[in-house]
């Protein structure tokens, strides 16, 4: 059975992009693999979150994971900061990570360009912490989106470097997890790019129905097609991509035909899309609200997850320390 590791940053509530891009597949993965799913609260510190919001964000992501179908009886679910072994491995891996290679990573360059006032060391060494998250459980596979491929490549590089430096194949070389079926990239409501909380173009999985409707009705559109069967511009294709994943085929085909015949009314399309998103989210939202009230259950899940994750992490760290020459007197 393969060991698989994946995490989601605790920067707030999850959205449709998270669900279709990862969580839906996690629910399938947990049946056939030894899965470790974590809430990456240390990773979130690179953006300096409000301390008053940090625990609430972790709690929300945990409850949403569970509401979406992640089962603590099948997979290990834990909070990253509950596993101190990760920070020690992060420190040790940093000793074999080089400034030039970290500065060349796309994620660092992009974030440094967008936020020049906050180029912190944690941002620079983000790939090392991500590698520690993966290597601490000696994972063989990691589900990653397109924007995280380079970080997985870095984790593989660090694993190979450690193995070569210390002369033992301790770490498997992690590979991308191959999902069955086509990967779905969920677009945002701003007419371009993917859905993301930081971009302000996302629809939360447990968001209030009135807020969802308001967002969808404001989604970017245009004045409508002028020729039969013309190609859809990106903003319009994004609306149809959303409809394709939350609506019935008949609904999608109806509005697609209206577009192709130049009879589309975007107001009607958006109303239907909002209704279908609300209906899709409803069972997740209902379960989330129920789980969120059960403090004892959430404590039990995180306690169990921390015990399982620390047991796995301690075994790896013991081997790392041995190979690097650390001995107890």
C-alpha positions as CSV (number, residue, x, y, z in Angstrom):
1,X,0.0,0.0,0.0
2,X,1.4,3.4,-1.0
3,X,2.0,6.1,1.5
4,X,0.4,9.4,0.2
5,X,0.8,12.8,1.8
6,X,-1.1,16.0,1.1
7,X,-2.0,19.2,2.8
8,X,-4.1,22.4,2.5
9,X,-3.1,25.7,4.0
10,X,-5.2,27.0,6.8
11,X,-5.9,30.4,5.3
12,X,-9.7,30.2,5.7
13,X,-12.6,28.2,4.4
14,X,-12.2,25.8,1.5
15,X,-13.8,26.5,-1.9
16,X,-15.1,24.7,-5.0
17,X,-11.6,24.7,-6.5
18,X,-10.2,22.9,-3.5
19,X,-13.0,20.3,-3.7
20,X,-12.7,19.5,-7.4
21,X,-9.0,20.0,-7.5
22,X,-8.1,17.8,-4.5
23,X,-10.6,16.8,-1.9
24,X,-12.9,14.8,-4.1
25,X,-9.9,12.7,-5.1
26,X,-8.8,12.4,-1.5
27,X,-12.0,10.7,-0.6
28,X,-11.3,8.1,-3.3
29,X,-7.6,7.9,-2.4
30,X,-8.1,7.0,1.3
31,X,-9.7,3.7,0.4
32,X,-6.6,2.3,-1.4
33,X,-3.6,4.1,0.2
34,X,-2.0,4.9,3.5
35,X,-3.0,8.6,3.5
36,X,-1.8,11.5,5.6
37,X,-3.9,14.6,5.2
38,X,-2.7,17.7,7.1
39,X,-3.8,21.3,7.7
40,X,-0.8,23.4,7.0
41,X,-0.9,26.1,9.6
42,X,2.9,26.7,9.6
43,X,2.8,27.3,5.8
44,X,0.1,30.0,6.4
45,X,2.6,32.1,8.4
46,X,4.4,33.3,5.3
47,X,1.4,35.6,4.7
48,X,1.4,36.8,8.4
49,X,-2.2,35.8,9.3
50,X,-4.0,37.6,12.1
51,X,-3.2,35.5,15.3
52,X,-6.9,35.8,16.3
53,X,-7.9,34.0,13.1
54,X,-5.3,31.2,13.0
55,X,-7.1,28.7,15.2
56,X,-10.5,29.4,13.7
57,X,-9.1,28.9,10.2
58,X,-7.6,25.5,11.2
59,X,-10.8,24.5,12.8
60,X,-12.8,25.4,9.8
61,X,-10.6,23.5,7.4
62,X,-10.6,20.4,9.6
63,X,-14.4,20.5,9.8
64,X,-14.7,21.0,6.1
65,X,-12.3,18.1,5.4
66,X,-14.5,15.9,7.5
67,X,-17.7,17.2,6.0
68,X,-16.4,16.4,2.5
69,X,-15.9,12.8,3.4
70,X,-12.3,12.4,4.7
71,X,-12.7,9.6,7.2
72,X,-10.4,9.6,10.3
73,X,-10.9,5.8,10.5
74,X,-9.4,5.4,7.0
75,X,-6.8,8.2,6.8
76,X,-4.6,10.1,9.2
77,X,-5.8,13.7,9.5
78,X,-3.7,16.1,11.6
79,X,-2.7,19.7,12.2
80,X,0.8,20.4,11.0
81,X,1.9,22.3,14.1
82,X,0.9,19.3,16.3
83,X,3.9,17.4,14.8
84,X,7.2,19.0,16.1
85,X,9.2,16.3,14.3
86,X,8.4,18.2,11.0
87,X,10.2,21.3,12.2
88,X,13.3,19.4,13.1
89,X,13.4,17.7,9.8
90,X,12.8,21.1,8.1
91,X,15.8,22.5,10.0
92,X,18.0,19.5,9.0
93,X,16.9,19.6,5.4
94,X,17.7,23.3,5.2
95,X,21.3,22.5,5.8
96,X,21.4,20.8,2.4
97,X,19.2,23.3,0.5
98,X,21.1,26.1,-1.3
99,X,20.2,29.7,-1.6
100,X,20.4,29.8,-5.4
101,X,18.0,27.0,-6.0
102,X,15.5,28.4,-3.5
103,X,15.6,31.8,-5.1
104,X,15.0,30.3,-8.6
105,X,11.7,28.6,-7.6
106,X,8.7,30.0,-9.5
107,X,6.5,30.3,-6.4
108,X,9.1,32.4,-4.5
109,X,9.7,34.7,-7.5
110,X,6.0,35.2,-8.1
111,X,5.2,36.0,-4.5
112,X,8.2,38.2,-4.1
113,X,7.1,40.2,-7.1
114,X,3.5,40.5,-5.9
115,X,4.4,41.2,-2.2
116,X,7.9,42.9,-2.2
117,X,7.2,44.2,1.3
118,X,7.0,40.6,2.7
119,X,9.9,38.6,1.3
120,X,10.5,36.6,4.4
121,X,12.8,33.6,5.0
122,X,9.8,31.3,5.4
123,X,8.7,32.2,1.9
124,X,12.2,31.5,0.6
125,X,12.4,28.1,2.3
126,X,8.8,27.2,1.7
127,X,9.8,24.3,-0.6
128,X,12.0,22.8,2.2
129,X,9.1,22.8,4.6
130,X,6.9,21.2,2.0
131,X,9.6,18.6,1.4
132,X,9.7,17.9,5.2
133,X,5.9,17.5,5.2
134,X,6.3,14.8,2.5
135,X,9.5,13.1,3.6
136,X,8.7,12.9,7.3
137,X,6.3,10.0,6.4
138,X,8.6,8.7,3.5
139,X,5.7,9.2,1.1
140,X,5.9,7.7,-2.3
141,X,3.2,9.8,-3.9
142,X,1.8,13.3,-3.5
143,X,-1.3,14.7,-5.2
144,X,-0.2,18.1,-6.6
145,X,-1.8,20.8,-8.8
146,X,0.1,22.4,-11.7
147,X,1.2,25.3,-9.5
148,X,2.9,22.9,-7.0
149,X,4.8,20.7,-9.4
150,X,8.0,22.5,-9.0
151,X,7.8,22.2,-5.2
152,X,7.4,18.4,-5.6
153,X,10.4,18.4,-7.9
154,X,12.3,20.2,-5.1
155,X,11.2,17.6,-2.5
156,X,12.5,14.8,-4.9
157,X,15.8,16.7,-5.3
158,X,16.2,17.0,-1.5
159,X,15.4,13.3,-1.0
160,X,18.0,12.3,-3.6
161,X,20.6,14.7,-2.2
162,X,20.1,13.3,1.4
163,X,20.3,9.7,0.2
164,X,23.4,10.4,-1.8
165,X,25.1,12.5,0.9
166,X,24.6,10.0,3.7
167,X,24.9,6.8,1.6
168,X,21.6,5.2,2.4
169,X,18.3,5.1,0.5
170,X,16.2,6.3,3.4
171,X,13.7,8.4,1.5
172,X,11.7,7.2,-1.4
173,X,11.7,9.6,-4.3
174,X,8.1,11.1,-4.2
175,X,6.1,11.1,-7.4
176,X,2.9,12.8,-8.4
177,X,-0.2,10.8,-7.5
178,X,-1.9,9.8,-10.7
179,X,-5.7,10.2,-10.5
180,X,-8.0,8.3,-12.8
181,X,-10.0,10.6,-15.1
182,X,-9.3,14.1,-16.2
183,X,-8.0,16.8,-13.8
184,X,-10.5,19.6,-13.4
185,X,-9.2,23.1,-13.0
186,X,-12.0,25.2,-11.5
187,X,-12.0,28.8,-12.7
188,X,-12.6,31.9,-10.7
189,X,-15.5,34.3,-11.0
190,X,-13.3,37.1,-12.3
191,X,-13.2,35.8,-15.8
192,X,-9.6,34.4,-15.8
193,X,-7.3,32.0,-13.9
194,X,-8.2,29.4,-11.4
195,X,-10.4,29.8,-8.3
196,X,-8.5,30.9,-5.2
197,X,-9.3,32.6,-1.9
198,X,-6.3,35.0,-2.2
199,X,-7.6,36.1,-5.7
200,X,-11.0,37.0,-4.3
201,X,-12.7,35.0,-7.0
202,X,-13.8,31.9,-5.0
203,X,-17.0,30.4,-3.8
204,X,-16.8,28.7,-0.4
205,X,-18.0,25.2,0.1
206,X,-19.9,26.2,3.2
207,X,-20.7,29.8,2.1
208,X,-24.1,31.3,2.8
209,X,-26.5,30.8,-0.1
210,X,-27.3,34.5,-0.4
211,X,-23.6,35.3,-0.6
212,X,-23.1,32.7,-3.3
213,X,-26.0,34.1,-5.4
214,X,-24.7,37.6,-5.1
215,X,-21.2,36.5,-6.2
216,X,-22.4,34.5,-9.2
217,X,-24.7,37.3,-10.4
218,X,-21.7,39.6,-10.4
219,X,-19.4,37.2,-12.3
220,X,-17.7,38.6,-15.4
221,X,-19.6,38.1,-18.6
222,X,-19.9,40.0,-21.9
223,X,-22.6,41.3,-24.2
224,X,-23.3,37.9,-25.8
225,X,-22.3,36.0,-28.9
226,X,-22.8,37.6,-32.3
227,X,-22.3,34.6,-34.5
228,X,-23.8,31.0,-34.4
229,X,-21.5,28.5,-32.7
230,X,-18.7,31.0,-32.1
231,X,-15.9,30.1,-29.7
232,X,-16.6,31.2,-26.1
233,X,-14.3,33.8,-24.6
234,X,-12.5,32.8,-21.4
235,X,-14.8,34.6,-19.0
236,X,-17.9,32.8,-20.6
237,X,-16.2,29.5,-20.8
238,X,-15.4,29.7,-17.1
239,X,-19.1,30.0,-16.3
240,X,-19.8,26.9,-18.5
241,X,-17.0,25.0,-16.8
242,X,-18.5,25.7,-13.4
243,X,-21.9,24.7,-14.7
244,X,-20.4,21.5,-16.1
245,X,-19.3,20.3,-12.6
246,X,-22.4,21.3,-10.5
247,X,-25.3,21.1,-12.9
248,X,-27.1,18.3,-14.7
249,X,-26.1,17.5,-18.3
250,X,-29.5,18.6,-19.5
251,X,-29.1,22.0,-17.8
252,X,-25.6,22.4,-19.3
253,X,-26.8,21.4,-22.8
254,X,-29.7,23.7,-22.6
255,X,-27.6,26.8,-21.9
256,X,-24.9,25.7,-24.3
257,X,-27.4,25.4,-27.1
258,X,-28.8,28.8,-26.2
259,X,-25.3,30.2,-26.5
260,X,-24.6,28.5,-29.8
261,X,-27.8,29.9,-31.3
262,X,-27.1,33.4,-30.0
263,X,-30.2,33.3,-27.7
264,X,-28.3,33.2,-24.4
265,X,-29.4,35.3,-21.5
266,X,-26.6,35.5,-19.0
267,X,-28.9,36.5,-16.2
268,X,-30.8,33.3,-16.6
269,X,-27.6,31.3,-16.8
270,X,-26.2,32.9,-13.6
271,X,-29.4,32.3,-11.7
272,X,-29.4,28.7,-12.6
273,X,-25.7,28.3,-11.9
274,X,-26.1,29.9,-8.5
275,X,-29.0,27.6,-7.6
276,X,-27.0,24.6,-8.7
277,X,-23.9,25.6,-6.7
278,X,-26.1,26.1,-3.6
279,X,-27.7,22.7,-4.1
280,X,-24.3,21.1,-4.6
281,X,-22.9,22.7,-1.5
282,X,-25.9,22.0,0.7
283,X,-25.0,18.5,2.0
284,X,-21.4,19.6,2.7
285,X,-22.6,22.8,4.4
286,X,-25.2,20.9,6.5
287,X,-22.6,18.4,7.7
288,X,-20.0,21.1,8.3
289,X,-22.4,23.1,10.6
290,X,-23.1,19.9,12.5
291,X,-19.5,18.9,12.9
292,X,-18.5,22.4,13.9
293,X,-20.7,22.3,17.0
294,X,-19.0,19.1,18.2
295,X,-15.9,20.2,19.9
296,X,-15.2,16.8,21.5
297,X,-15.3,15.1,18.1
298,X,-12.9,17.6,16.6
299,X,-10.5,17.2,19.6
300,X,-10.7,13.4,19.3
301,X,-9.9,13.5,15.5
302,X,-6.9,15.8,16.0
303,X,-5.6,13.9,19.0
304,X,-5.8,10.6,17.1
305,X,-4.3,12.2,14.0
306,X,-1.4,13.7,16.0
307,X,-0.7,10.3,17.6
308,X,-0.6,8.5,14.3
309,X,1.4,11.2,12.5
310,X,4.0,11.5,15.3
311,X,4.5,7.7,15.4
312,X,5.3,7.7,11.7
313,X,7.4,10.9,11.9
314,X,9.4,9.8,14.9
315,X,10.6,6.7,13.1
316,X,11.8,8.7,10.2
317,X,13.5,11.4,12.3
318,X,15.3,8.7,14.3
319,X,16.8,7.4,11.1
320,X,17.7,10.8,9.9
321,X,19.5,11.7,13.1
322,X,21.4,8.4,13.0
323,X,22.6,8.9,9.4
324,X,23.6,12.5,10.1
325,X,25.7,11.4,13.1
326,X,23.7,12.6,16.1
327,X,24.1,10.2,19.1
328,X,22.8,10.3,22.6
329,X,25.3,10.1,25.4
